[in-house]
């Protein structure tokens, strides 16, 4: 199962050429991420969230990048003592700072309330300290990050150890080492090459 915070964290990827790609580096990238992940924001909020109502600008981009940095810093702490993603190794926030950023973001949602329509099932919705869609989105990411880090998926979180990979992934099988078969294949080829040329 994926979460809003996890999807935000995975916007840092290997670029296929030995570097790192930031999918939120441009307004178009932010708009694409919002379009793809609006339903996850709706799940957190407990009501419909219209991502198209957001003004995609530098303020929104910076807010998302700031929360992403906090989430990835806490992901690095969660996978410890294993090393964090190589993309984060020199940019991690101190745990107390990352916690403060995530908690401040989540606080934007206000308090959880029970809603129970006459023709439906009870559900949790957030009261929201604002109706501003940007505030709601940042709050939803913060709440999603907290829920992920206190939930059962935290134990499955791993940083891919492949040489050029920068992804965090959820381990589906105890034998799974890499985020994808392609990372595993690249790593095996790399090890074979190293053995062959080191003798």
Residue pairs with C-beta under 8 A, 6 or more apart in sequence:
1 153
2 40
3 40
3 144
3 147
3 148
3 153
4 37
4 40
4 41
4 43
4 44
4 140
4 141
4 144
5 71
5 141
5 142
5 144
5 145
5 147
5 148
6 144
6 148
6 153
6 168
6 170
7 33
7 36
7 37
7 40
8 33
8 37
8 64
8 67
8 68
8 71
8 141
9 68
9 71
9 72
9 75
9 168
10 167
10 168
11 22
11 23
11 24
11 29
11 33
11 68
12 20
12 21
12 22
12 23
12 68
12 72
12 85
12 87
12 88
12 166
12 167
13 20
13 21
13 23
13 166
13 167
14 20
14 21
14 164
14 165
14 166
14 167
15 21
18 164
20 87
20 166
22 29
23 29
23 32
23 33
24 30
24 33
24 61
24 64
24 65
24 68
27 56
27 57
27 58
27 61
30 56
30 60
30 61
30 64
31 56
33 64
34 51
34 52
34 54
34 56
34 137
35 51
35 52
37 51
38 49
38 50
38 51
38 52
40 140
40 144
41 49
41 51
41 136
41 137
41 140
41 141
42 48
42 49
44 126
44 140
44 143
44 144
44 147
45 109
45 125
45 126
45 128
45 136
45 140
46 115
46 123
46 124
46 125
46 126
47 125
49 133
49 136
49 137
49 140
50 133
51 133
51 137
53 133
54 60
54 133
54 134
54 137
55 134
59 134
60 134
60 137
63 134
63 138
64 137
64 138
64 141
66 101
67 101
67 102
67 105
67 138
67 141
67 142
67 145
69 91
69 93
69 98
69 101
70 93
70 97
70 98
70 99
70 101
70 102
70 105
70 145
71 98
71 102
71 141
71 145
72 84
72 85
72 87
72 88
72 92
72 168
73 88
73 92
73 93
73 94
73 95
73 97
73 98
74 95
74 98
74 99
74 102
74 145
74 149
75 84
75 85
75 88
75 157
75 159
75 168
76 84
76 85
76 88
76 92
76 159
77 95
77 98
78 149
78 154
78 157
79 157
79 158
79 159
79 168
82 158
82 159
82 161
83 89
83 159
83 161
84 92
84 159
85 159
85 160
85 165
85 166
85 167
85 168
86 165
86 166
87 166
88 166
92 98
93 101
102 142
102 145
102 146
103 142
103 146
104 142
105 138
105 139
105 141
105 142
105 143
105 145
106 139
106 142
106 143
106 145
106 146
107 129
107 139
107 142
108 128
108 129
108 130
108 135
108 136
108 138
108 139
108 142
109 126
109 127
109 128
109 129
109 136
109 139
109 140
109 142
109 143
110 126
110 127
110 128
110 129
111 126
111 127
112 124
112 125
112 126
112 127
113 124
113 125
113 126
113 127
114 122
114 123
114 124
114 125
115 122
115 123
115 124
115 125
116 122
116 123
126 139
126 143
128 135
128 136
128 139
129 135
129 139
130 136
148 154
153 170
156 170
156 171
156 172
157 168
157 169
157 170
157 171
158 168
158 169
158 170
158 171
158 176
158 179
159 167
159 168
160 166
160 167
160 168
160 169
160 178
160 179
160 180
160 183
161 177
161 178
161 187
162 178
162 179
162 183
162 184
162 186
162 187
163 186
163 187
163 190
164 186
165 178
165 179
165 183
167 179
168 179
169 179
169 180
177 184
178 184
178 187
